[in-house]
Amino acid sequence: MSPHDANPNSRDGVRFEYDPGVVRFRTGAAADLADELQKHGLERALVVCGSTVGSTSAVIDPVTEGLGDRLAGVFDETTPEKRLDTAYDGLDAARKHDADALVALGGGSSLDVAKMISVLSADDRDPEAVGAELADTGSISVPEGSLLPVVAVPTTLAGADLSAVAGVTASPGSDLVDESAVPAGTDAVGGGVSDPRLMPTATVYDPELFATTPERILAASAMNGFDKGIETLYARNATPVTDATAARGLGLLADGLRKFGAEEEATAETLEPVVEGIWLVQYGISRPDGTTLSMIHAFGHGLTRTYDVQQGAAHAVVAPHVLRYLFERVDARRDLLAEALGEPGAADPAEAVIDAVAEVRDALGLPSRLRDVDGPDPEAFPQVAEAIVGDSFVANAPQGLDVRAEEIEAVLRDAY
């Protein structure tokens, strides 16, 4: 069976709807920000970032200097929790500075908060009603009308940049969520917001900015982005377009991440092919009719939803085990994966893929066992397995896979 024959869409046909924003990619691309805003008719940009990024001159200065007289101000209050009240504070800042655009600088949490500011900017809904909707439905509706455009300037490698979704949380008992409206003991409510208009108007990839991020953060985020390419090839809604971009991106990442892991200090030169690979593996995976994210990300959600394990660490631990689980049951396009990872014609393509993924993980210095991260103990595996089976990304599992909780629990035990 050839890789193309194994494409699940080769039998059912393909519908590919994808409308990404402009992409700028080069070392030093932060200097192009004013020019990019000018091309979109945008005059006043509010930079949205976390406090560490906002106080680190090597990161913030190239962006503010690149914006020049199109810089309206800086809102540096985002956090990994992606709180709804933070988005409202950002909306206040955008209105105070009369901003007509948002520049999301940093990791995925800053991009998500910027997208939520954009959603909230479209109308004057009562904040308590928005919080109640999040608590009741796990999402927030995106109103008709114009949204503040978002320009993404990522500094981590998770690959969440060319996406039309955002995550958001809120704390019960805050001004936005009535504590009596959620089950007792609930620490936070949250969910995802999705709309094609949340795709960034432009994404600016500058390897010099990635090189300012601590290597441990880059390494963990890179595993998350790397797995997006793996899953995009075996997902049941793969397309010829995403086959091409993900395969090329995986080849760049497989080599580039090994070299990155071997260096004492990341440089823009080393990161250039890595950033290019991250751009490519996420191209076309976030579409109006769904996403190619699949089983590895479902495991990641199950392990991080109620535990302190970091998403990239969770991916590092489970990815080889999830792939073995898949390959024991379905083809999962192993030949195409092996070719993309530099092992064309391998005698055992499944083992070649598993070994290549483990080698990337080890090169990045990431954990290989669940017992070594802040995740669940074995007695909690039945509940985690049920959460994984119920995750929406399981719907993208390869054709012919029957996902059962007891088998997922066995994967978790193997990973422990």
N, C-alpha and C positions, 0 to 999 in steps of 0.2 A: 504493500500500500504506500503510495507516494504521499508526502506531506500535503499536497493540494487535494488529493482524493480524501484525505482524512478531515478536511475542513467541513464541519457540520453544516455550513451554509451552502456547500457545493451542491447539495441535494435540494434544499428548500429555497434557494435564491437569496439575494441580499438586498436589504434596504439600508442605505448608509446616509444618515442625516447628521451633519456635524458642521458647526459654524464657529470656529475658534476666532479669537481676536488676532491682532498683529503680534508677531514674535520678533523680538530683536535679540541677537545673540552675538556677543563678542566680548573679549576681555576689555574692560573699560566702558562697557555699554551704559553705565549709569550716567555718563556724560551726555547721552543721547535723549535724556528724559524730556527736556524742554522742547526739543525738536519733535518728539513723538506726540506730546500734548498739543503742540501747535498744529500738527497734521490732523488732529481730531477736533480742533476748534476749542480746546480747553485752556482756560486762562489761570485758574487758581486752584492749586492742588493741596489738599491736606494729607500729610504723611501719617499713616496709621502703623504703629509698631509697639513693641514692648519696651519696658523701661531700660532693660539692658542694652537693646539695640539703640534706643534713643540717647543713651549716655556713652556709647562707644563710638568715638570719632571716626575710626577706620571704616565703620559701616554707615553711619548717618551722614557724615560730611560729603562723601561722593554723591549721595542722593540729593541732599539739599543744594549742593553746588551745581549738580546737573540740572536741577529744576530752575535755578537762577531766579529771575523775577516772576516765575510762575509758582513759586513756593508761597502758599497761603499761611501755613503753620504746621506744627507737629503735635500729634496726639499720641503720647507714648505710654498708654495705660492698658494695652492688651495683655492677657494672661492665657496660659494653656487651657483654662477652663472655658474660655469663649463665652463669657457671661452676657446675657441679654442686657443687663443694666450697664455693662461696659459699652455696648453698642449704642445705648441711649446717650451715655456721656460723650461718645464720639460724635453722635448726631448733633449734640449741643455745640461741640467744638467746630464742626463743619459749618453750622449756621453762624456761629460767632465770627468765623473767618471768611464767611461768604464764599465757601469753596464750591467749585463746580466739578470737582473730580477728587478721587481718593487714590493715593499711592500706598498700597499695602506692602510694607517692607518687613522681611523676616521669614518666619516659618508659617506653617499652615494656620495656626491660631490667629495670627494677625490678618491673614487673607480672609479667614472666615468672619472675623469681626468687621472687617471693612465691607464685606458683602452684606452683613446684617445692617450696618449703617446705611448702605445703599437701599436695602429693602424698606427700612423705616423712614427713609427720606421721601418716599413716594406719596405718602399721605399723612394725615394727622390723627391716626387711630389712637384711641385711649390706650396708654401703656398697660394698664391693668387688663384690658381686653386682650391685648397681644400675649401677655403672660398667661392668661387663662387658656387661650387657644393652644399655646405650647404645652401646657400641663394636660389639656384634654386630648389633644390629637398627636402630640409628638412632633409637630411641625408648626410653621407660621406661613400663612398664605401670603403670596406676593401680589400686591394690588396692581391694577392697571395704571398706566401712567409712566412717566419717565423716572428712571432710577439714576442716582449719581453713578457715573461710570467709574470703574475700578481699573487701575493699572497695577499689575502685580510685579513686585521685584523680590523674588524669592532668595533666601540665603541658606535653605536646607534642601535636602535631596529626596524628600518624600514623594514628590511628583503630584502635588495637589493643585497645580497652577492652572492647567488648561481644563478647568472643571466648572460646571454650572450648578454646583451644590455647595452648601455651607452647613457646618454644625453649630449648634447653639445650646446653651444650658441656662438654667435659672434656679435660684435657691428658694425653696418654700419658706414662707415667713418674711421674704423680702417685700419691697413695695410692689413688686410685679406679680408675685404668685402667692395666693392665699394659702396658708398652711393647712387650713381645713379642707382644701380642695384636692389634696393628694393623700395617699396612704400614710399612716403614722410611720415615722422612722425614715421617710424618704429624704435623703440628703440633697438631691438635685433632680430636677426634671430636665429633659432635653430631647433633642432629635435633630432631624435634618431638614433643610429648606432647599428646594430645588426649583429652578426656573431658567430657561435658556438665556434670559437677560442677565443672569449672574455670571456668565462667562466673562472673564476680564476683557476689557476693551483692548488691552495690550499687555504682553508679558515681556519683561526685560531680563534676560539672563546674562549676568556679568560674573564670570569666574573669579574675578578679584574680590567680589563681595562674599561669595561662598567660602573663599579662603580665610575670611575673618571669623568664621564660625568655629567654635571648639571642635576638635576632631572627633571626640566621643559623640557629640550631637550629630555631626555629619555622618558618622559611621552608622548609627542607629537609623537615621532617616533614610540613608542610602539603601538599607535592606528593604525598607518599605517600598521605595520606588522601584528597586530591582524586581521585587515580587509582582509589581503591577505588570511588568513585561512578561513574566512567566505566565501569569494568569490570562493575560490578553490573548496568548497563543492557544491555550487549551479551553477557554470559555466557549460555551455552546453558541454564543452570538458573535464569534470571531468573524472578521470580514477580510477580504484581500487587502484592503488598505491598512488595517491594523496589524495584519500579518507582516506586512512589509516594514512598517515603522517599528513595531515591537521587536521583530527579529534583528533589525539593524541596531536598535537601541540596546538590546541585550548583548550583542557582540561588543559594542563599545564599553558597556558596563562591566562585563565579565573580565575584560583586560584592564580597564581603567581602575576598577575598584581594587583589584589585586595590587596594582602599582601604588594606589593611594594608601592602602594598608601597610605597604612596605616602607613608606617614607616616614621620617621622623616628624616632618612638618609639611602640611598641605600647601601647595603653591597653585597659583592660577594656571600655570602651564600643565600641571598634573591633572587639575580638575576640569580642564577644558573638554576633553572627550567624555568625562563623566557627566558633566552638565548637559552636553549634547545628547548623551544616551538617555538621561532623565527626561529631557524634552521629547524625545522620540517615543519612549515607551508609553507615555501618557497621551500621545496624540490620537484622538479619536475614541478614547475609552469612556468619556463622559458625554453621553448623547441624550437628546430629548426622550428617546425610547428606552433608556437604561444605560447600564455600564457593563464593562467586561470584568469587573472585579468579581472574584469567585471564592473558592474554598479557603485559600490561605488567609484572605481578609476576613472571612467569616470566623475562622479560628481567632484571628487577632481581636475581633470585636468581643467574642466570648470571653477571652482572657483578660481584656482591659476594661470591660464595662463596669465591673465591681471590684477590681483588684488594682494594685498600684504598679503593676508591670507596665513598662513603657512599650508602646506599639511596635517600634522597631525591634526591641529585644524579643517580644513575643513572636514576631515574624521570623527572627533569626533561629529561634528554638524550634518552631513547628514546621517550617517550610520543607526541610528534607523528609520529615515524617508524613506530612500531608501528601507530598508527591509520591512517596512509596505506596500510601493508601490508594491513591488514584491509579497508579500504574498496575497494581495488583488486580484492579477491577475493570478498567477500561483502557483504551489506547492513549487517550489524553494527548494525542499529537506528539508523541515522544520523539519521533524522528525529526520533526521540525524544530522542537526544542533543543535536541542534541546538536543539530546543525547550527542553530543560532548561538549556542554556547561554545562553539568551536570544536565540536566533536562529530563532524559529519561521517556517516558510515560506521559509527561505533558498533561493535559486535553486540553489545547490550545497551541500546540507547537509553533505556529507563535508568540503569545504574549510572550511565555517563552523566545524565542530567542531575540525578541526586548528588553525585560526587561533585559536580561543578558548582552546584548551589552551596553545598557544605564548604567547599574551598573558598568561595567568596565570603561566606559568613566568617570562617576562621581567619581569613586575611584581614577582615575588619575588626577582629578582636572581640566579636560578639559572643554572648553565651550560647551554649548548645544544649542545656538541660533546664527543664522547668524548675527543678529544685534550686537552681542557682539564681532565680529572679523572684521578685515580690509578687508571685502569682498564687494560684490556689493550691491547697494541699490535696492529696488524692481523694480524701473523703468528699471533696466538693466537686469531683469530676463529673458525676451524673448530672448535676445542675448546670455545669458549664457546657456539657455535651448537648443538653436540651436547648440551651441558648444558641449554640452554634447551629444546630439543625433548624431552628426557627429564624435564623438570620436571612435577610432578604437576598444576600449575595449567593446563597446556596442555589437559587434559581438559575444561576449562570454556570453551574457545574457541568462537566462534559456530558454529552449525550450518553444515555445508558447507565448512568450512575444512580443507584438507589441509596440515598444518604440515610443511615440509621444511627440512632443515638448510641446504641451499644458499641458500634464500630468506631464512632467518633471518640467515645470514652476510651477505647483501646488505644487509639492514636495518642491521646493525652497521656496514658500510662507509659507508652513507649517513649514519649518525649520527656517524661519525668526523670 
